[in-house]
Amino acid sequence: MYFRCMTTRKQKLETLFRQHYRQMYRLASILLHDDAESKDIVHDVFAQLLASSAELHEDTAAAFLLTCVRNRCLNVIRSRRIQERVQRLYLLDLDTTIIPTDLFLEETKALTEGINLLAPPDCREVVELHFRDGLTFREVALRLGVSETTVYKHLRHALLQLREHLKRD
C-alpha cells in the first residue's frame, strides 16, 4: 500500500513538473540571468518536494512552486552579493601598497612645484585653498569673492595643465 501511495505521489509531482516547469524556469532565469543555475533551482525545488511528505493542493500548487523558486533565487542572489563583497574586501586587503613617506613627500612637492610653474595665480590660489586648506568650492568662492563655477573652472584648468605636464614627463 505504501508503495502504491509513493507511486501516485511521484506521478502527481511529475505532472506538476510538466505543467509548471516552464514558468518556474522562466522566473528563475529572469531573476538570475543564468540558465544552468535556473535549471538547478527548479530541479532542487522538486527534489525537496519529493523528499518531503508535504501534500500540494492543485489549486495552490502553481503559486507555491513559483514562490519556492523566487525564494531560492533570492537566496542565491544574496549569496552572490556576499561573495562579491568578500572578494572585494580580500582584494583591498591584498593591495596594501605603502608608499614610503619620503617618496610621498617628494611626489607632493613635485606636484606643488608643477602647479606653481604652470598655473596662473588665480588657479594656483584656488588649488591651494581647496587641496591644502581643505575648503569646499563654496568656501573658496566666498573667500575669493567669486562664483562657485569660477572656482570649478580655475581648478579644472590647473589640473588639466598639470596632467598635460605630467604626460610630457
N, C-alpha and C positions, 0 to 999 in steps of 0.2 A: 504494500500500500504506500509506504514512504517513497519507494522508487517511482511509482506512478505519479505521486504528488510532485516529486522533483522534476519529472519529465514535463508535466504540464506547466510548472513554473518556468522551466527553461524555454519551453515553447512560447510562453507569454512574453518573456524577456526578448526572445528572438524576434517576435512580432513587433514589440516596441522598438527594438533596434532598427528593424527595417523601416518602420513608419517614421521615426524621428531622427535617424542618423544624419540626414542632410541638413536639417535645421540646426541640430546640435553642432555639427561640424562647421557650418557657416558662421554661427555665433562665435565659436572658438577662434576661427581664422580671422574674423573681423577684430576680435579683441587682441589676439596675439601676433598676427601677421606672420605666422609660421605654420606651414602645412603639417609637417611631421608632428610638432608639438600639439597641434589642434586634434589630429587623429588620436594621439596618445591620450589626451584628456577625455575624449568621448569614449574610448575603449576602457579607460580606467573607471569612468562612471558606471558603465555596465558591468565591469568586473566586480566592483564593490557591491552593486545591487545583487549580483549572482551569489556573492559570498554572504550577504546578509539575509536575514529572514523577513525583511520588511515587504509588505504587500503594497503594490501600487494599484490605485483605482484608475480605471480607464479615462474617466472624465478629468482627472487632475494630473495624469501622467506626463503630458507634454510640458506643462508649467513646471512640474517638479524636475524633470530632466534638464530643461533649459536653465533652471535656477542652479542646479548642481554644476552644470558646465560653466555658467557665469562665475560662480564662487571659486571653482578650481582655477579658472583663468585669472581671476583677481589675485589669488594666492601666488600664481606663477609670476604675475606682473610685480607684485610686492617683493617676491624673492629676487627677481631680476634687479629691481632698484636697489635692494640691499647689497647685492653682489657688486653692482656698479659703484656704489658708494665706497665699499670696502676696497675695490680695485683702485679708485681714485685716491683714497687715503693712503693706500700702500705705495702707489707711485709717488705721492707727495712725500712720503716718509723716505723713499729711496733717493729723492732729489734733494739732498742736503749739501748742496754746493755752498761752501762757506768761503766767502771772499775775504782774504786777509785784510785787516784794517788799513794797512799801508797802501795796498793796491786800490782799495775803495777810495781812500783819501786822494790818491793820485788821479784816479779817474774823475772824481768830483772836481778837483782843481782844474783838470784839463777841460772839462765841460764848462766850468765857470769862465775860464780864460777864453774859450771859443765863443761863448755868448758875449763877453765883454768886447772881443775884437770885431765880431760880425754884426751884432745887433745895434740899431740906432739907440740913443739914450732913452727914449720913451719905452721902447721894447725891453731894454735892459732893466729899467726900473720896475716894470710890470712883472718880469720874470723873478726878480729878487723878492719883491713883496709877496708874490704868490708862492714860490717854492721855498725860499729861505725863511721868510717870516710866517708862512702857512696861512696867509689871508685868503679868503674866498674872493671870487670875481667881484661880488657886490662890495666887499670891504675895500678891495683895491680901488674900485671905481669911486667910492666915497672919498678915500684918502687923496686920490689924484684929481678929483673933480671932473671925471669923465663918465661916459656911459659904460655899462657892463659889456656892451657889444664892442666898444673900442678896446676895452681890456682884453677881450677874447681875441680880437684881430691882432693886437700887439703881441700877445702870447703866441698865437699861431704863426705869425711872421717870424718871430725869434726862433721858434722850434724848427720851422722849415729851413731857415738859413743854417742852423746848427746841423740838421740832418744832412743837408747838401754838403756841408763842410766835412762831416764825418765820412760820407760816401767817397769823397775825393781822397781822403787819407786812407 
